[in-house]
């Protein structure tokens, strides 16, 4: 009876942490789907294809620094509460410093980087119009990563929910108004996103002050004593996450680039498929976020049995959610495809490849779940090792890629191998089934 009650308590905590993150995470791909809906109803597919290229380049570079979110959550979850304020100051300052060269990179080399995709001149022009505006919000994006990671590490999933729902709702409204209403095209879509990033940052600063009783001014005014040493330590701890993120984004950039070579319709169809995968991934990340926070806290207090129970229960719910996403995608195929684009040729192309989006959530859920487990345990070396195995298999598979179907198959195998490799590497540590020490 006692074990049953504790299991129910763990499940309750999982869902208290998960559902706000699921809801807020799903706003991110919802925004991308809104971009697809808005741009997909313009006269030509080049606008959608151009934004797909620009977004992929932006994410491929900026998300290299996604460790600012993941690493902050992991470190905060495993640290005492009296250390949280200085951790917030360090990671937000570090984000601002990193952003400066990134803004310069896009301003100076944006068109050249876009040309590497080998798309048509019209698609490349649309892509640069979007990227030139979108890159202005890089400092806000990186600081928001750190802030959201800090909230999650403190077991506060409500604040990220408010931040993301509010900012993305504003983005969606402005997207429709500025693109379809005022006819601003891809530049209007980019400006709407920049505005939303600004709103998100303001809300985060308000929450830091009002909900967590930490002065936002301390981020600016706190002395820089030993700050360089702490930043170096932060980079050292998160170096594996940095390399791991670089590898995964290189894979998705490659998929987009190869899709461009299969033609404009294949590129646009892949953009839709990857956005649907993102819907599932962001939903599953809600459970992974709960695993990060709970496993990290229980590991810090050395409550092994609670830690193990949290791992098993989050895995159970993650698997069920993956199946649910695949069922929803199957039942809603016609509504999803016709709702995202009115271009008949593109609809036919998406339907041709739609089979893969039914497989991807189930093949991918273990990799997202184990990411959360490894972050909570501070075992980022396992995340990196599993990524190396998956990338090697993905690269070897490219020898046989002769069509877009083959390309999407390698994506399925890439995510599947990530999860299986993490399971094997954890188990190889020779303790219990999950490989926990």
C-alpha positions as CSV (number, residue, x, y, z in Angstrom):
1,X,0.0,0.0,0.0
2,X,2.8,2.4,0.9
3,X,4.6,1.8,-2.4
4,X,1.3,2.3,-4.3
5,X,0.7,5.6,-2.5
6,X,4.2,6.8,-3.2
7,X,3.9,5.8,-6.9
8,X,0.7,7.9,-7.0
9,X,2.5,10.8,-5.4
10,X,5.4,10.5,-7.9
11,X,2.9,10.4,-10.8
12,X,1.1,13.5,-9.4
13,X,4.4,15.4,-9.2
14,X,5.3,14.3,-12.7
15,X,2.1,15.8,-14.1
16,X,2.2,18.9,-11.9
17,X,5.6,19.6,-13.5
18,X,4.8,18.2,-17.0
19,X,1.5,19.6,-18.0
20,X,2.5,23.3,-17.8
21,X,5.7,22.5,-19.8
22,X,3.7,20.4,-22.3
23,X,1.3,23.2,-22.9
24,X,4.0,25.8,-23.1
25,X,6.3,23.6,-25.3
26,X,3.5,22.9,-27.7
27,X,3.2,26.6,-28.3
28,X,6.6,26.6,-30.0
29,X,5.7,24.3,-32.9
30,X,2.2,25.8,-33.0
31,X,3.9,29.0,-33.9
32,X,5.9,27.3,-36.6
33,X,2.7,25.7,-37.9
34,X,1.1,29.2,-37.9
35,X,4.0,30.4,-40.0
36,X,3.4,27.4,-42.3
37,X,-0.3,28.2,-42.5
38,X,0.2,31.8,-43.2
39,X,3.0,31.5,-45.7
40,X,1.5,28.4,-47.2
41,X,-1.5,30.4,-48.2
42,X,0.5,32.9,-50.2
43,X,0.7,32.6,-54.0
44,X,4.0,30.7,-54.2
45,X,5.7,27.9,-52.3
46,X,9.0,29.9,-52.3
47,X,8.0,32.0,-49.3
48,X,7.4,28.8,-47.2
49,X,10.5,27.2,-48.5
50,X,12.6,30.4,-47.9
51,X,11.4,30.6,-44.3
52,X,12.1,26.9,-43.8
53,X,15.7,27.5,-44.9
54,X,16.2,30.6,-42.8
55,X,14.6,29.0,-39.8
56,X,16.8,26.0,-40.1
57,X,19.9,28.1,-40.4
58,X,18.9,30.2,-37.4
59,X,18.0,27.3,-35.2
60,X,21.1,25.3,-36.3
61,X,23.4,28.1,-35.1
62,X,21.5,29.5,-32.1
63,X,20.4,26.1,-30.7
64,X,24.1,25.1,-30.6
65,X,23.8,27.1,-27.3
66,X,20.8,25.3,-26.1
67,X,23.0,24.0,-23.3
68,X,22.2,27.4,-21.7
69,X,18.7,26.0,-21.0
70,X,19.5,22.3,-20.4
71,X,22.7,23.0,-18.5
72,X,21.1,25.6,-16.3
73,X,18.2,23.3,-15.4
74,X,20.6,20.4,-14.6
75,X,22.9,22.5,-12.4
76,X,20.1,24.4,-10.6
77,X,18.2,21.2,-9.9
78,X,21.2,19.7,-8.2
79,X,22.3,22.8,-6.2
80,X,21.1,24.3,-3.0
81,X,18.6,27.2,-3.2
82,X,21.0,29.8,-1.8
83,X,23.2,29.2,-4.9
84,X,20.3,29.9,-7.3
85,X,20.7,33.7,-7.5
86,X,24.3,33.7,-8.5
87,X,23.7,30.9,-11.0
88,X,21.0,33.0,-12.6
89,X,23.3,36.0,-12.8
90,X,26.1,33.9,-14.3
91,X,24.1,32.2,-17.0
92,X,22.1,35.3,-18.1
93,X,25.4,37.3,-18.4
94,X,27.0,34.5,-20.3
95,X,24.0,34.4,-22.7
96,X,24.4,38.1,-23.4
97,X,28.1,37.7,-24.1
98,X,27.6,34.8,-26.4
99,X,24.9,36.7,-28.4
100,X,27.2,39.5,-29.5
101,X,29.3,37.5,-32.0
102,X,26.3,35.6,-33.2
103,X,24.5,38.8,-34.2
104,X,27.6,39.9,-36.1
105,X,27.9,36.5,-37.8
106,X,24.4,36.7,-39.2
107,X,24.8,40.3,-40.3
108,X,28.0,39.7,-42.1
109,X,27.7,36.2,-43.5
110,X,24.0,35.5,-43.6
111,X,23.6,35.4,-47.4
112,X,26.7,33.3,-47.8
113,X,25.5,30.8,-45.2
114,X,22.1,30.5,-46.9
115,X,23.7,29.9,-50.3
116,X,25.2,26.7,-48.9
117,X,21.8,25.1,-49.1
118,X,21.8,25.3,-52.9
119,X,18.2,26.6,-53.1
120,X,16.9,28.7,-56.0
121,X,17.5,32.4,-56.2
122,X,13.9,33.2,-55.3
123,X,13.9,30.9,-52.2
124,X,17.3,32.3,-51.1
125,X,16.0,35.9,-51.4
126,X,12.9,35.1,-49.3
127,X,15.2,33.3,-46.8
128,X,17.5,36.4,-46.3
129,X,14.5,38.7,-45.9
130,X,13.4,36.6,-43.0
131,X,16.8,36.0,-41.4
132,X,17.9,39.7,-41.5
133,X,15.0,40.6,-39.2
134,X,14.9,37.4,-37.1
135,X,18.6,37.6,-36.1
136,X,17.9,40.9,-34.2
137,X,16.4,39.0,-31.3
138,X,19.4,36.6,-30.7
139,X,20.4,38.2,-27.4
140,X,16.8,37.9,-26.1
141,X,16.5,34.3,-27.3
142,X,19.7,33.2,-25.5
143,X,18.8,35.0,-22.3
144,X,15.3,33.5,-22.4
145,X,17.0,30.0,-22.7
146,X,18.8,30.6,-19.4
147,X,15.9,32.1,-17.6
148,X,13.5,29.3,-18.6
149,X,16.1,26.7,-17.5
150,X,16.5,28.4,-14.2
151,X,12.7,28.3,-13.6
152,X,12.5,24.6,-14.4
153,X,15.5,23.8,-12.2
154,X,13.6,25.4,-9.3
155,X,10.6,23.2,-10.1
156,X,8.6,26.2,-11.3
157,X,7.0,25.0,-14.6
158,X,4.1,27.5,-14.3
159,X,6.3,30.6,-15.2
160,X,7.6,29.1,-18.4
161,X,4.0,28.2,-19.3
162,X,2.9,31.8,-18.9
163,X,5.9,33.1,-20.7
164,X,5.6,30.9,-23.7
165,X,1.8,30.9,-24.1
166,X,1.7,34.7,-23.8
167,X,4.6,35.4,-26.1
168,X,3.6,32.8,-28.7
169,X,-0.1,33.9,-28.7
170,X,1.1,37.5,-29.5
171,X,3.4,36.1,-32.2
172,X,0.5,34.2,-33.8
173,X,-1.8,37.2,-33.8
174,X,0.9,39.5,-35.3
175,X,1.9,36.8,-37.8
176,X,-1.6,36.6,-39.2
177,X,-2.1,40.4,-39.1
178,X,1.3,41.5,-40.5
179,X,1.6,38.8,-43.2
180,X,-1.9,38.2,-44.4
181,X,-3.5,41.5,-43.3
182,X,-0.9,44.0,-44.1
183,X,1.0,42.0,-46.7
184,X,4.4,42.3,-45.2
185,X,5.4,38.8,-46.3
186,X,8.3,36.9,-44.7
187,X,9.7,40.1,-43.1
188,X,6.4,40.4,-41.2
189,X,6.6,36.9,-39.9
190,X,10.1,37.5,-38.7
191,X,9.2,40.8,-37.0
192,X,6.3,39.1,-35.2
193,X,8.8,36.6,-33.7
194,X,11.2,39.3,-32.7
195,X,8.3,41.1,-30.9
196,X,7.3,37.9,-29.1
197,X,10.9,37.3,-27.9
198,X,10.9,40.8,-26.4
199,X,7.6,40.1,-24.6
200,X,9.0,36.8,-23.3
201,X,12.0,38.4,-21.8
202,X,10.0,41.1,-20.0
203,X,7.7,38.5,-18.5
204,X,10.7,36.4,-17.3
205,X,12.2,39.5,-15.6
206,X,8.9,40.2,-13.9
207,X,8.7,36.6,-12.6
208,X,12.2,36.6,-11.3
209,X,11.4,39.7,-9.2
210,X,7.8,38.9,-8.1
211,X,7.6,35.1,-7.9
212,X,11.2,34.3,-6.9
213,X,12.1,37.4,-5.0
214,X,15.4,37.9,-6.9
215,X,16.1,41.5,-8.1
216,X,16.6,41.6,-11.9
217,X,19.0,44.5,-11.3
218,X,21.4,42.0,-9.6
219,X,22.0,40.4,-13.0
220,X,23.6,43.8,-14.0
221,X,25.0,45.1,-10.7
222,X,26.4,42.0,-9.0
223,X,30.2,42.2,-8.8
224,X,32.2,40.2,-11.3
225,X,34.4,38.7,-8.6
226,X,35.6,35.3,-10.0
227,X,32.9,35.5,-12.7
228,X,35.4,34.4,-15.3
229,X,36.2,31.3,-13.3
230,X,32.5,30.4,-12.9
231,X,31.8,31.0,-16.6
232,X,34.8,28.7,-17.5
233,X,33.4,26.1,-15.1
234,X,29.9,26.5,-16.7
235,X,31.4,25.9,-20.1
236,X,33.4,22.9,-18.9
237,X,30.4,21.2,-17.3
238,X,28.3,21.9,-20.4
239,X,30.9,21.2,-23.1
240,X,29.4,17.8,-23.8
241,X,25.9,19.4,-24.3
242,X,27.5,21.9,-26.6
243,X,29.0,19.3,-28.8
244,X,25.9,17.1,-28.7
245,X,23.7,20.0,-29.7
246,X,26.1,20.9,-32.5
247,X,25.8,17.3,-33.9
248,X,22.0,17.0,-33.7
249,X,21.5,20.4,-35.4
250,X,24.1,19.4,-38.1
251,X,21.9,16.4,-38.8
252,X,18.8,18.5,-39.2
253,X,20.6,21.1,-41.3
254,X,21.8,18.3,-43.6
255,X,18.2,16.9,-43.9
256,X,17.0,20.3,-45.0
257,X,19.9,20.8,-47.4
258,X,19.4,17.4,-49.1
259,X,15.6,18.0,-49.2
260,X,16.3,21.2,-51.1
261,X,18.2,19.1,-53.7
262,X,15.1,16.9,-54.2
263,X,13.1,20.0,-55.2
264,X,11.1,22.9,-53.8
265,X,8.1,20.7,-53.0
266,X,10.1,18.1,-51.2
267,X,11.8,20.9,-49.2
268,X,8.5,22.4,-48.2
269,X,7.0,19.0,-47.5
270,X,9.9,18.1,-45.2
271,X,9.4,21.4,-43.4
272,X,5.8,20.4,-42.6
273,X,6.9,16.9,-41.5
274,X,9.6,18.3,-39.2
275,X,7.2,20.8,-37.7
276,X,4.7,17.9,-36.9
277,X,7.6,16.0,-35.4
278,X,8.4,19.1,-33.3
279,X,4.8,19.1,-32.0
280,X,5.3,15.6,-30.7
281,X,8.9,16.4,-29.5
282,X,7.9,19.5,-27.5
283,X,5.0,17.6,-25.9
284,X,7.3,14.7,-24.9
285,X,9.8,17.3,-23.7
286,X,7.3,18.2,-21.0
287,X,7.8,14.8,-19.4
288,X,11.5,15.0,-20.0
289,X,11.6,18.4,-18.2
290,X,9.9,16.8,-15.2
291,X,12.5,14.0,-15.3
292,X,15.3,16.6,-15.2
293,X,14.0,18.4,-12.2
294,X,12.8,15.4,-10.2
295,X,15.8,13.1,-10.9
296,X,18.2,16.0,-10.2
297,X,16.6,16.8,-6.9
298,X,16.3,13.2,-5.7
299,X,19.9,12.5,-6.8
300,X,21.1,15.5,-4.8
301,X,19.4,14.3,-1.7
302,X,20.6,10.7,-2.4
303,X,17.1,9.3,-2.5
304,X,17.9,6.5,-4.9
305,X,14.6,4.7,-4.7
306,X,12.6,7.9,-5.4
307,X,15.0,8.7,-8.2
308,X,14.6,5.3,-9.8
309,X,10.8,5.5,-9.5
310,X,10.7,8.9,-11.1
311,X,12.8,7.6,-14.0
312,X,10.5,4.6,-14.6
313,X,7.3,6.5,-14.3
314,X,8.4,9.3,-16.6
315,X,9.4,6.7,-19.2
316,X,6.0,5.1,-18.9
317,X,4.2,8.3,-19.5
318,X,6.5,9.4,-22.3
319,X,5.9,6.1,-24.2
320,X,2.1,6.5,-23.9
321,X,2.2,10.1,-25.1
322,X,4.3,9.0,-28.2
323,X,1.6,6.5,-29.1
324,X,-1.1,9.1,-28.6
325,X,0.6,11.6,-30.9
326,X,0.9,9.0,-33.7
327,X,-2.8,8.1,-33.4
328,X,-3.8,11.8,-33.5
329,X,-1.6,12.3,-36.6
330,X,-3.1,9.3,-38.3
331,X,-6.7,10.2,-37.6
332,X,-6.2,13.9,-38.5
333,X,-4.1,13.5,-41.6
334,X,-6.5,15.1,-44.1
335,X,-7.4,18.0,-41.8
336,X,-3.7,18.6,-40.9
337,X,-2.4,18.6,-44.4
338,X,-5.2,20.7,-45.9
339,X,-5.1,23.1,-43.0
340,X,-1.4,23.7,-43.3
341,X,-1.3,24.5,-47.0
342,X,-3.8,25.3,-49.8
343,X,-1.2,24.5,-52.5
344,X,-2.5,21.3,-54.1
345,X,0.8,20.1,-55.4
346,X,2.3,20.5,-51.9
347,X,-0.6,18.7,-50.3
348,X,0.0,15.7,-52.6
349,X,3.7,15.7,-51.7
350,X,3.1,15.9,-48.0
351,X,0.6,13.0,-48.2
352,X,3.2,11.0,-50.1
353,X,5.7,11.2,-47.2
354,X,3.1,11.4,-44.4
355,X,3.8,7.8,-43.3
356,X,7.0,8.8,-41.7
357,X,5.4,11.3,-39.3
358,X,3.3,8.3,-37.9
359,X,6.5,6.4,-37.1
360,X,8.7,9.2,-35.8
361,X,7.0,9.9,-32.4
362,X,7.3,6.2,-31.3
363,X,10.8,5.8,-32.7
364,X,11.9,9.0,-31.0
365,X,10.3,9.1,-27.5
366,X,13.1,7.2,-25.7
367,X,15.8,9.6,-26.9
368,X,13.8,12.6,-25.4
369,X,13.1,10.8,-22.2
370,X,16.6,9.6,-21.6
371,X,17.9,13.1,-22.3
372,X,15.9,14.3,-19.4
373,X,17.1,11.4,-17.2
374,X,20.8,12.1,-18.1
375,X,20.4,15.8,-17.4
376,X,18.9,15.1,-14.0
377,X,21.7,12.7,-13.2
378,X,24.4,15.1,-14.6
379,X,25.5,12.2,-16.9
380,X,25.9,14.4,-20.0
381,X,28.7,12.2,-21.3
382,X,26.1,9.5,-22.0
383,X,24.1,12.0,-24.1
384,X,27.2,12.8,-26.1
385,X,28.3,9.2,-26.6
386,X,24.8,8.1,-27.8
387,X,24.8,11.1,-30.2
388,X,28.1,10.0,-31.7
389,X,26.7,6.5,-32.4
390,X,23.5,7.9,-34.0
391,X,25.4,10.4,-36.2
392,X,27.8,7.6,-37.4
393,X,24.8,5.5,-38.4
394,X,23.0,8.5,-40.0
395,X,26.2,9.4,-42.0
396,X,26.6,5.8,-43.2
397,X,23.0,5.6,-44.2
398,X,23.5,8.6,-46.6
399,X,25.3,6.3,-49.0
400,X,22.0,4.7,-49.8
401,X,19.8,7.8,-49.9
402,X,18.4,8.1,-53.4
403,X,15.1,9.7,-52.6
404,X,13.3,11.7,-50.0
405,X,11.8,8.5,-48.5
406,X,15.3,7.2,-47.9
407,X,16.3,10.5,-46.3
408,X,13.3,10.4,-43.9
409,X,14.1,6.7,-43.0
410,X,17.6,7.8,-41.9
411,X,15.9,10.4,-39.6
412,X,13.8,7.7,-38.0
413,X,16.8,5.5,-37.5
414,X,18.8,8.4,-36.1
415,X,16.3,9.1,-33.3
416,X,15.8,5.4,-32.6
417,X,19.5,4.7,-32.2
418,X,19.9,7.7,-29.9
419,X,17.4,6.2,-27.4
420,X,18.7,2.7,-27.7
421,X,22.3,3.9,-27.2
422,X,21.4,5.8,-24.1
423,X,19.6,2.7,-22.7
424,X,22.6,0.6,-23.4
425,X,25.2,3.0,-22.1
426,X,23.2,3.5,-18.8
427,X,22.9,-0.3,-18.5
428,X,26.6,-0.8,-19.2
429,X,27.3,0.9,-15.8
430,X,26.5,-2.4,-14.2
431,X,24.1,-1.5,-11.5
432,X,20.3,-1.8,-12.0
433,X,18.4,-2.1,-15.2
434,X,18.6,1.6,-15.9
435,X,22.3,1.7,-15.2
436,X,22.1,4.1,-12.2
437,X,24.9,4.3,-9.7
